[in-house]
Amino acid sequence: MGVVATHVSRRSCPCGTGLPYDDCCGPLHRGEGTAPTAEALMRSRFSAFAVGDPDYLLRSWHSRTRPSRLRLDPAQRWTRLEIVDRTCGGLLDSTGTVAFRAHYRDAGQPGTVDEHSRFVREDGSWVYLDALPR
């Protein structure tokens, strides 16, 4: 498993739900369950960036589009997630999209990433497929 900051466990989850990390994305990162919706997977992936867990990011990536390895920039701090829109991706769906804005700080400077991500079920679990072109 990736290097996950243990100090996060009692704090609010980075994904923005307001729940403690250990009750929200922590179990997913530890492999103790799967995300029930595409949005929940998106939130857990943001949290994985925030806590520095590249292993979870790779595990939650579709086998067809997953890179062979992933290196996270330790200087980049992911600070906030905004869900902008979502389509499908519910409990009974097999596909879904989530548009989001992820806020970060890099070398003390703020930045954002805007993406419209596609999610599908692979072997029954939600996985990140790719980003829709702009």
DRENGUBA-609565 format. One line per field, with one value per atom (N, C-alpha, C): residue number from 0; x, y, z; residue in three letters. Coordinates in nm, 2 decimals. Example, Ala and Ser with C-alpha at 12.3 -4.5 7.8 and 13.67 -1.06 7.14 Angstrom:
<recs>
num (0|0|0|1|1|1) $
u (1.32|1.23|1.32|1.28|1.37|1.29) $
v (-0.57|-0.45|-0.33|-0.22|-0.11|0.00) $
w (0.78|0.78|0.78|0.71|0.71|0.79) $
residu (Ala|Ala|Ala|Ser|Ser|Ser) $
</recs>
This chain:
<recs>
num (0|0|0|1|1|1|2|2|2|3|3|3|4|4|4|5|5|5|6|6|6|7|7|7|8|8|8|9|9|9|10|10|10|11|11|11|12|12|12|13|13|13|14|14|14|15|15|15|16|16|16|17|17|17|18|18|18|19|19|19|20|20|20|21|21|21|22|22|22|23|23|23|24|24|24|25|25|25|26|26|26|27|27|27|28|28|28|29|29|29|30|30|30|31|31|31|32|32|32|33|33|33|34|34|34|35|35|35|36|36|36|37|37|37|38|38|38|39|39|39|40|40|40|41|41|41|42|42|42|43|43|43|44|44|44|45|45|45|46|46|46|47|47|47|48|48|48|49|49|49|50|50|50|51|51|51|52|52|52|53|53|53|54|54|54|55|55|55|56|56|56|57|57|57|58|58|58|59|59|59|60|60|60|61|61|61|62|62|62|63|63|63|64|64|64|65|65|65|66|66|66|67|67|67|68|68|68|69|69|69|70|70|70|71|71|71|72|72|72|73|73|73|74|74|74|75|75|75|76|76|76|77|77|77|78|78|78|79|79|79|80|80|80|81|81|81|82|82|82|83|83|83|84|84|84|85|85|85|86|86|86|87|87|87|88|88|88|89|89|89|90|90|90|91|91|91|92|92|92|93|93|93|94|94|94|95|95|95|96|96|96|97|97|97|98|98|98|99|99|99|100|100|100|101|101|101|102|102|102|103|103|103|104|104|104|105|105|105|106|106|106|107|107|107|108|108|108|109|109|109|110|110|110|111|111|111|112|112|112|113|113|113|114|114|114|115|115|115|116|116|116|117|117|117|118|118|118|119|119|119|120|120|120|121|121|121|122|122|122|123|123|123|124|124|124|125|125|125|126|126|126|127|127|127|128|128|128|129|129|129|130|130|130|131|131|131|132|132|132|133|133|133) $
u (0.08|0.00|0.09|0.04|0.11|0.14|0.21|0.24|0.12|0.05|-0.07|-0.05|-0.07|-0.05|-0.14|-0.09|-0.17|-0.24|-0.19|-0.26|-0.39|-0.42|-0.54|-0.66|-0.63|-0.73|-0.84|-0.81|-0.91|-0.96|-0.90|-0.95|-1.06|-1.12|-1.22|-1.15|-1.23|-1.17|-1.14|-1.03|-1.00|-1.10|-1.19|-1.28|-1.39|-1.41|-1.51|-1.64|-1.66|-1.79|-1.82|-1.71|-1.72|-1.71|-1.71|-1.69|-1.54|-1.51|-1.37|-1.31|-1.19|-1.12|-1.14|-1.13|-1.14|-1.28|-1.38|-1.52|-1.56|-1.47|-1.51|-1.42|-1.31|-1.23|-1.12|-1.09|-0.99|-1.01|-1.13|-1.16|-1.14|-1.18|-1.15|-1.01|-0.93|-0.79|-0.72|-0.77|-0.72|-0.77|-0.86|-0.91|-1.02|-1.08|-1.19|-1.33|-1.34|-1.46|-1.44|-1.55|-1.54|-1.64|-1.61|-1.70|-1.84|-1.95|-2.08|-2.12|-2.06|-2.10|-1.98|-2.00|-1.89|-1.84|-1.93|-1.89|-1.81|-1.85|-1.78|-1.63|-1.62|-1.49|-1.41|-1.47|-1.40|-1.35|-1.43|-1.39|-1.28|-1.29|-1.18|-1.05|-1.06|-0.93|-0.87|-0.96|-0.90|-0.83|-0.90|-0.84|-0.71|-0.70|-0.57|-0.46|-0.49|-0.39|-0.36|-0.46|-0.43|-0.35|-0.36|-0.29|-0.17|-0.15|-0.03|-0.03|-0.14|-0.16|-0.17|-0.05|-0.06|-0.10|-0.09|-0.13|-0.28|-0.36|-0.50|-0.54|-0.47|-0.50|-0.49|-0.38|-0.36|-0.47|-0.50|-0.60|-0.74|-0.77|-0.90|-0.90|-0.81|-0.80|-0.83|-0.90|-0.94|-0.82|-0.82|-0.71|-0.66|-0.75|-0.71|-0.64|-0.67|-0.61|-0.51|-0.49|-0.41|-0.26|-0.19|-0.04|0.03|0.15|0.22|0.27|0.29|0.33|0.29|0.29|0.24|0.33|0.38|0.46|0.39|0.36|0.30|0.40|0.38|0.47|0.45|0.55|0.53|0.52|0.56|0.54|0.40|0.32|0.19|0.09|0.02|-0.08|-0.22|-0.30|-0.43|-0.52|-0.59|-0.65|-0.81|-0.87|-1.02|-1.07|-1.19|-1.26|-1.40|-1.43|-1.57|-1.62|-1.74|-1.81|-1.90|-1.88|-1.95|-2.07|-2.06|-2.18|-2.15|-2.26|-2.25|-2.36|-2.34|-2.44|-2.43|-2.54|-2.54|-2.44|-2.39|-2.29|-2.34|-2.47|-2.54|-2.52|-2.59|-2.58|-2.62|-2.71|-2.76|-2.70|-2.62|-2.56|-2.43|-2.39|-2.26|-2.16|-2.21|-2.12|-2.17|-2.08|-2.11|-2.00|-2.03|-1.93|-1.94|-1.83|-1.82|-1.73|-1.79|-1.71|-1.67|-1.55|-1.50|-1.39|-1.37|-1.26|-1.18|-1.05|-0.96|-0.87|-0.86|-0.77|-0.64|-0.53|-0.41|-0.32|-0.21|-0.10|0.03|0.11|0.24|0.34|0.44|0.54|0.48|0.37|0.31|0.21|0.20|0.10|-0.02|-0.14|-0.26|-0.28|-0.36|-0.39|-0.52|-0.57|-0.69|-0.67|-0.74|-0.75|-0.90|-0.95|-1.09|-1.09|-1.18|-1.18|-1.33|-1.36|-1.49|-1.45|-1.45|-1.40|-1.51|-1.47|-1.56|-1.52|-1.63|-1.61|-1.70|-1.65|-1.72|-1.70|-1.78|-1.77|-1.68|-1.58|-1.49|-1.49|-1.53|-1.54|-1.63|-1.73|-1.83|-1.80|-1.68|-1.64|-1.62|-1.65|-1.63|-1.48|-1.44|-1.30|-1.30|-1.19|-1.17|-1.13|-1.20|-1.16|-1.07|-1.12|-1.04|-1.11|-1.05|-1.11|-1.17|-1.29|-1.35|-1.28|-1.26|-1.19|-1.27|-1.20|-1.27|-1.31) $
v (-0.12|0.00|0.12|0.23|0.36|0.42|0.52|0.59|0.68|0.64|0.72|0.78|0.91|0.99|0.94|0.89|0.84|0.95|1.07|1.18|1.22|1.17|1.20|1.12|1.01|0.91|0.97|1.06|1.12|1.25|1.31|1.44|1.41|1.52|1.51|1.46|1.38|1.32|1.43|1.42|1.52|1.53|1.43|1.43|1.53|1.59|1.69|1.65|1.52|1.48|1.53|1.56|1.60|1.49|1.36|1.25|1.23|1.16|1.13|1.04|1.06|0.98|0.83|0.78|0.64|0.59|0.67|0.63|0.66|0.72|0.76|0.69|0.75|0.70|0.60|0.61|0.52|0.38|0.32|0.18|0.14|0.23|0.20|0.19|0.29|0.29|0.16|0.11|-0.01|-0.13|-0.12|-0.24|-0.31|-0.24|-0.30|-0.28|-0.24|-0.22|-0.16|-0.14|-0.07|0.05|0.14|0.26|0.22|0.26|0.22|0.30|0.42|0.50|0.56|0.61|0.67|0.79|0.87|0.99|0.95|0.84|0.80|0.76|0.69|0.65|0.78|0.88|1.00|1.07|1.07|1.13|1.05|0.92|0.84|0.86|0.88|0.90|1.03|1.14|1.27|1.25|1.18|1.16|1.09|0.99|0.92|1.01|1.10|1.21|1.29|1.33|1.41|1.34|1.21|1.15|1.07|1.08|1.02|0.87|0.82|0.67|0.63|0.62|0.59|0.45|0.36|0.22|0.21|0.29|0.29|0.35|0.46|0.52|0.41|0.34|0.23|0.12|0.08|-0.03|0.02|0.15|0.20|0.25|0.22|0.26|0.14|0.17|0.06|-0.01|-0.14|-0.22|-0.18|-0.13|-0.09|0.04|0.13|0.27|0.30|0.21|0.22|0.23|0.33|0.33|0.22|0.19|0.08|0.12|0.25|0.31|0.45|0.50|0.64|0.70|0.81|0.88|1.01|1.03|1.15|1.26|1.38|1.49|1.53|1.50|1.53|1.68|1.77|1.91|1.96|1.88|1.92|1.88|1.97|1.94|1.96|1.86|1.86|1.91|2.02|2.09|2.08|2.07|2.08|2.02|1.95|1.90|1.95|2.00|2.04|1.95|1.89|1.81|1.91|1.92|2.02|1.96|1.83|1.77|1.62|1.54|1.40|1.35|1.24|1.17|1.02|0.96|0.82|0.78|0.67|0.63|0.59|0.55|0.51|0.36|0.32|0.18|0.08|0.11|0.02|0.04|0.15|0.18|0.11|0.10|0.04|0.15|0.27|0.38|0.51|0.60|0.73|0.83|0.96|1.06|1.15|1.21|1.31|1.43|1.54|1.67|1.72|1.76|1.81|1.92|1.99|2.09|2.05|2.02|1.98|2.10|2.14|2.25|2.20|2.26|2.22|2.34|2.32|2.42|2.35|2.42|2.37|2.48|2.45|2.55|2.68|2.66|2.78|2.85|2.81|2.87|2.79|2.85|2.78|2.74|2.63|2.59|2.50|2.47|2.39|2.29|2.18|2.09|2.07|2.10|2.08|1.96|1.86|1.74|1.68|1.62|1.55|1.40|1.32|1.19|1.09|0.98|0.87|0.75|0.69|0.57|0.46|0.34|0.22|0.11|0.01|-0.10|-0.21|-0.26|-0.36|-0.47|-0.59|-0.70|-0.66|-0.58|-0.54|-0.42|-0.36|-0.25|-0.12|-0.01|0.12|0.14|0.18|0.22|0.34|0.42|0.53|0.49|0.53|0.50|0.60|0.72|0.83|0.96|1.07|1.20|1.23|1.29|1.33|1.44|1.45|1.56|1.69|1.80|1.93|1.99) $
w (0.00|0.00|0.00|-0.06|-0.06|0.07|0.07|0.20|0.23|0.33|0.37|0.50|0.50|0.63|0.74|0.85|0.96|1.03|1.02|1.09|1.03|0.91|0.84|0.90|0.96|1.00|1.09|1.18|1.27|1.22|1.12|1.06|0.96|0.91|0.81|0.68|0.61|0.48|0.38|0.31|0.21|0.10|0.08|-0.03|-0.01|0.11|0.13|0.18|0.22|0.27|0.41|0.49|0.63|0.72|0.67|0.75|0.79|0.90|0.93|0.82|0.79|0.68|0.71|0.83|0.87|0.84|0.83|0.80|0.66|0.58|0.45|0.35|0.30|0.20|0.25|0.38|0.44|0.41|0.44|0.42|0.27|0.18|0.04|0.00|0.06|0.03|0.09|0.20|0.26|0.20|0.10|0.04|0.12|0.21|0.29|0.23|0.11|0.04|-0.09|-0.16|-0.29|-0.29|-0.38|-0.39|-0.45|-0.38|-0.43|-0.56|-0.58|-0.70|-0.76|-0.88|-0.96|-0.88|-0.82|-0.75|-0.62|-0.56|-0.44|-0.48|-0.60|-0.64|-0.68|-0.74|-0.77|-0.64|-0.54|-0.41|-0.35|-0.36|-0.30|-0.37|-0.50|-0.58|-0.55|-0.53|-0.49|-0.35|-0.26|-0.13|-0.14|-0.23|-0.25|-0.30|-0.38|-0.42|-0.30|-0.22|-0.10|0.00|0.03|0.13|0.07|-0.06|-0.12|-0.13|-0.19|-0.20|-0.35|-0.42|-0.56|-0.59|-0.49|-0.51|-0.53|-0.45|-0.46|-0.60|-0.64|-0.76|-0.88|-0.87|-0.98|-0.97|-0.85|-0.83|-0.88|-0.87|-0.90|-1.05|-1.13|-1.27|-1.36|-1.46|-1.56|-1.61|-1.62|-1.67|-1.81|-1.89|-2.03|-2.04|-1.94|-1.95|-1.84|-1.75|-1.63|-1.67|-1.62|-1.65|-1.57|-1.61|-1.54|-1.40|-1.38|-1.25|-1.24|-1.12|-1.10|-0.99|-1.02|-0.92|-0.88|-0.76|-0.71|-0.68|-0.71|-0.67|-0.53|-0.44|-0.30|-0.27|-0.36|-0.33|-0.36|-0.43|-0.47|-0.36|-0.30|-0.19|-0.24|-0.25|-0.29|-0.17|-0.19|-0.08|-0.08|-0.19|-0.19|-0.32|-0.31|-0.43|-0.44|-0.56|-0.59|-0.69|-0.67|-0.77|-0.84|-0.97|-1.05|-1.12|-1.16|-1.23|-1.23|-1.24|-1.25|-1.34|-1.41|-1.49|-1.46|-1.44|-1.41|-1.30|-1.30|-1.20|-1.07|-1.07|-0.94|-0.91|-0.81|-0.77|-0.87|-0.96|-1.06|-1.20|-1.21|-1.34|-1.37|-1.50|-1.53|-1.58|-1.61|-1.65|-1.58|-1.58|-1.52|-1.55|-1.54|-1.55|-1.43|-1.39|-1.28|-1.33|-1.33|-1.36|-1.23|-1.22|-1.09|-1.11|-1.00|-0.99|-0.87|-0.89|-0.78|-0.75|-0.63|-0.59|-0.53|-0.56|-0.50|-0.48|-0.41|-0.40|-0.44|-0.52|-0.56|-0.55|-0.47|-0.44|-0.39|-0.31|-0.25|-0.33|-0.46|-0.55|-0.57|-0.57|-0.59|-0.73|-0.75|-0.89|-0.88|-1.00|-1.01|-1.13|-1.12|-1.23|-1.25|-1.37|-1.41|-1.50|-1.47|-1.55|-1.55|-1.66|-1.67|-1.69|-1.59|-1.59|-1.62|-1.69|-1.72|-1.63|-1.57|-1.49|-1.54|-1.52|-1.56|-1.46|-1.47|-1.38|-1.44|-1.37|-1.42|-1.31|-1.35|-1.25|-1.13|-1.16|-1.06|-0.98|-0.99|-0.91|-1.00|-0.95|-1.02|-1.04|-1.16|-1.19|-1.27|-1.26|-1.35|-1.49|-1.59|-1.73|-1.79|-1.80|-1.86|-1.85|-1.90|-1.90|-2.04|-2.04|-2.16|-2.22|-2.35|-2.41|-2.39|-2.39|-2.37|-2.50) $
residu (Met|Met|Met|Gly|Gly|Gly|Val|Val|Val|Val|Val|Val|Ala|Ala|Ala|Thr|Thr|Thr|His|His|His|Val|Val|Val|Ser|Ser|Ser|Arg|Arg|Arg|Arg|Arg|Arg|Ser|Ser|Ser|Cys|Cys|Cys|Pro|Pro|Pro|Cys|Cys|Cys|Gly|Gly|Gly|Thr|Thr|Thr|Gly|Gly|Gly|Leu|Leu|Leu|Pro|Pro|Pro|Tyr|Tyr|Tyr|Asp|Asp|Asp|Asp|Asp|Asp|Cys|Cys|Cys|Cys|Cys|Cys|Gly|Gly|Gly|Pro|Pro|Pro|Leu|Leu|Leu|His|His|His|Arg|Arg|Arg|Gly|Gly|Gly|Glu|Glu|Glu|Gly|Gly|Gly|Thr|Thr|Thr|Ala|Ala|Ala|Pro|Pro|Pro|Thr|Thr|Thr|Ala|Ala|Ala|Glu|Glu|Glu|Ala|Ala|Ala|Leu|Leu|Leu|Met|Met|Met|Arg|Arg|Arg|Ser|Ser|Ser|Arg|Arg|Arg|Phe|Phe|Phe|Ser|Ser|Ser|Ala|Ala|Ala|Phe|Phe|Phe|Ala|Ala|Ala|Val|Val|Val|Gly|Gly|Gly|Asp|Asp|Asp|Pro|Pro|Pro|Asp|Asp|Asp|Tyr|Tyr|Tyr|Leu|Leu|Leu|Leu|Leu|Leu|Arg|Arg|Arg|Ser|Ser|Ser|Trp|Trp|Trp|His|His|His|Ser|Ser|Ser|Arg|Arg|Arg|Thr|Thr|Thr|Arg|Arg|Arg|Pro|Pro|Pro|Ser|Ser|Ser|Arg|Arg|Arg|Leu|Leu|Leu|Arg|Arg|Arg|Leu|Leu|Leu|Asp|Asp|Asp|Pro|Pro|Pro|Ala|Ala|Ala|Gln|Gln|Gln|Arg|Arg|Arg|Trp|Trp|Trp|Thr|Thr|Thr|Arg|Arg|Arg|Leu|Leu|Leu|Glu|Glu|Glu|Ile|Ile|Ile|Val|Val|Val|Asp|Asp|Asp|Arg|Arg|Arg|Thr|Thr|Thr|Cys|Cys|Cys|Gly|Gly|Gly|Gly|Gly|Gly|Leu|Leu|Leu|Leu|Leu|Leu|Asp|Asp|Asp|Ser|Ser|Ser|Thr|Thr|Thr|Gly|Gly|Gly|Thr|Thr|Thr|Val|Val|Val|Ala|Ala|Ala|Phe|Phe|Phe|Arg|Arg|Arg|Ala|Ala|Ala|His|His|His|Tyr|Tyr|Tyr|Arg|Arg|Arg|Asp|Asp|Asp|Ala|Ala|Ala|Gly|Gly|Gly|Gln|Gln|Gln|Pro|Pro|Pro|Gly|Gly|Gly|Thr|Thr|Thr|Val|Val|Val|Asp|Asp|Asp|Glu|Glu|Glu|His|His|His|Ser|Ser|Ser|Arg|Arg|Arg|Phe|Phe|Phe|Val|Val|Val|Arg|Arg|Arg|Glu|Glu|Glu|Asp|Asp|Asp|Gly|Gly|Gly|Ser|Ser|Ser|Trp|Trp|Trp|Val|Val|Val|Tyr|Tyr|Tyr|Leu|Leu|Leu|Asp|Asp|Asp|Ala|Ala|Ala|Leu|Leu|Leu|Pro|Pro|Pro|Arg|Arg|Arg) $
</recs>
